[in-house]
Amino acid sequence: MTAEDTEIVDAWARKIFNSRGEETIEVEIYTGTGYGRASAPSGASVGAHEVVAFPEGGIDAALEAFENIVAPEIIGMDADDQEGVDRKLWELDGTGNFSRIGGATATATSFAVAKAAAATHGIPLFQHLGGAMACLLPYPLGNVLGGGKHSKGLGPDIQEILVIPLGADSMYEAVRANIVVHSRLPKVIRKYDPYFAGGRNDEGAWTSCLSNDKALEAVYEVCREVSRELGIEIRMGIDVAASSLWNPEKGKYIYIRDKVERSPREQLEYITSLVEKYDLVYVEDPFHEEDFNSFAELRDRVGDRCIVTGDDLFVTNSERLKRGIEVRAANGIIIKPNQVGTITRAYETITLAKEHGYIPIMSHRSGETESEVIAHLAVAFGCPIIKTGTVGGERIVKLNELIRVAEYLGKRAKMNKAPLRKFMR
C-alpha cells in the first residue's frame, strides 16, 4: 500500500446531537478506499485548562472553520501520518487552545482521520494505532450512583460513585459485573431513600437525594454482595469533582447536600477516611484543580493501595502532568482526548504518565456520542482502565466494542493486570 492509497481525498463536517441533546460536531474523512466518521463529546464538569470546545460563534462558527480552514488543508495529506495531521490542526488554529477552529472540530477530525486510515488498511483502529502487539484490555470503571453536576445538584455532593471489577478474567465478565452491581443498586437505595423513583443522571448512573455517606454505604453493600455471588473482586472508587465544590472566596469545599464546609486540611482528612472506611481503590479529583500539594499529600498517605487520580488537575495536558510529577501529585491521570484536541497529544501524555509510574485511565465525557473510538485508544495505548459508564447506549457502545476487540484477539486477549496488581487484594 502506498501513500496514494491513504491520501485524504475528501472531508465533511455536520452538526449532530450528543447524549444530553446538545449540538456537537461530526467529521467524515475519505481516502481512495477508506472512510472514517467520528464525533466529539463534551463535559459538564470542565477543567479550566482544557482546550476551547467551540470558537466564538459556537458550533456554526466551528463548521465554517472546518469548511474554510481545515478541510482545504488536510485534503491531500496522508491519513497514515496521524502526527502530521494533528500538527497541521494546531498550526491552522494558531491560538494554543483551539479557540479559532474549536477543540471539538480538532477532536472529531483527528479521530476520523485515524479511522479512515485503519479502514483503508482493513484493520481495527486499535491495531492501526497500537501495532500488532496491542492485546491488553482495560478494566471498566463504571459510574453506578451519581451526584454533583451530572445530576443537576439533585444527588449527593460526590459526583460519581464507581465500581471496578479487578478480579475479572475477561472483558465480558468485567462488563457484566459492573452491570450486575448497577442493576442491584435500586433495591438498596430504596432502603435509605423510600422516595427513590429510579432516576438516572447524564451518565446513566442512578441518582437519589441520599447523603454522601448513605450513597457510599449503598454501593458498598451491593459491591460486597455481588463480589461474593460472582466470586470476583469488585472494588469501589469515587470522583469527587472537587473543583465544583471549591469556593475560592471562602477557601473551603462546600458540601450542599450534607450542609458541611471543609477547609483543604479537613478535605484531606475526609477523603482519607473514605478510602479507609470503604476500601476505595480509586479517588479522582479529591481537591480543586490548582491544589497540587494536597494531591501529593493524599498520594503519600494512600497511594500504595489507592489510585489518586487527576482529571481537572491535569486535563490530559503533558505540561500539567510534568508539574504533578515534580511534586508527586497523584499516581493516576484521566485521559480525555477532547481536553487536548488530538490523538497525538493524548498519546504523548499517556507515554509520559507511564514513564513516571502513573496509571492512565481512558475516559468518556458526560455528554457522549455513539462513537467507539476511546475503546480502541485504550487498547492501542495500553491504558489499564477505561472509564466509560455502565449502561446507556452511548456508554455501552464502547464496552460492547471492547468485547468485540477481545473476540477479535482470541487467545491473545488479556486483561491489563500488571499495572494494577499492587492495588488488588
Stockholm file with secondary structure:
# STOCKHOLM 1.0

chainA/1-425         MTAEDTEIVDAWARKIFNSRGEETIEVEIYTGTGYGRASAPSGASVGAHEVVAFPEGGIDAALEAFENIVAPEIIGMDADDQEGVDRKLWELDGTGNFSRIGGATATATSFAVAKAAAATHGIPLFQHLGGAMACLLPYPLGNVLGGGKHSKGLGPDIQEILVIPLGADSMYEAVRANIVVHSRLPKVIRKYDPYFAGGRNDEGAWTSCLSNDKALEAVYEVCREVSRELGIEIRMGIDVAASSLWNPEKGKYIYIRDKVERSPREQLEYITSLVEKYDLVYVEDPFHEEDFNSFAELRDRVGDRCIVTGDDLFVTNSERLKRGIEVRAANGIIIKPNQVGTITRAYETITLAKEHGYIPIMSHRSGETESEVIAHLAVAFGCPIIKTGTVGGERIVKLNELIRVAEYLGKRAKMNKAPLRKFMR
#=GR chainA/1-425 SS CCTTTTBCCEEEEEEEECTTSCEEEEEEEECSSCEEEEECCBCSSCCTTSCCSSCTTHHHHHHHHIIIIIHHHHTTSBTTCHHHHHHHHHHHHCSSSSTTTCHHHHHHHHHHHHHHHHHHHTSCHHHHHHCTTCCEECEEEEEEEECGGGGTTSSCSSSEEEEECTTCSSHHHHHHHHHHHHHHHHHHHHHHCTTCCCCBCTTSCEECSCCHHHHHHHHHHHHHHHHHHHTSCCEEEEECCGGGTEETTTTEEEETTTTEEECHHHHHHHHHHHHHHHTCSEEECCSCTTCHHHHHHHHHHHTTTSEEEESTTTTTCHHHHHHHHHHTCCSEEEECHHHHSSHHHHHHHHHHHHHTTCEEEEECCSBCCSCCHHHHHHHHTTCSEEECCSSSHHHHHHHHHHHHHHHHHGGGCEECCGGGGGGCC
#=GC SS_cons         CCTTTTBCCEEEEEEEECTTSCEEEEEEEECSSCEEEEECCBCSSCCTTSCCSSCTTHHHHHHHHIIIIIHHHHTTSBTTCHHHHHHHHHHHHCSSSSTTTCHHHHHHHHHHHHHHHHHHHTSCHHHHHHCTTCCEECEEEEEEEECGGGGTTSSCSSSEEEEECTTCSSHHHHHHHHHHHHHHHHHHHHHHCTTCCCCBCTTSCEECSCCHHHHHHHHHHHHHHHHHHHTSCCEEEEECCGGGTEETTTTEEEETTTTEEECHHHHHHHHHHHHHHHTCSEEECCSCTTCHHHHHHHHHHHTTTSEEEESTTTTTCHHHHHHHHHHTCCSEEEECHHHHSSHHHHHHHHHHHHHTTCEEEEECCSBCCSCCHHHHHHHHTTCSEEECCSSSHHHHHHHHHHHHHHHHHGGGCEECCGGGGGGCC
//
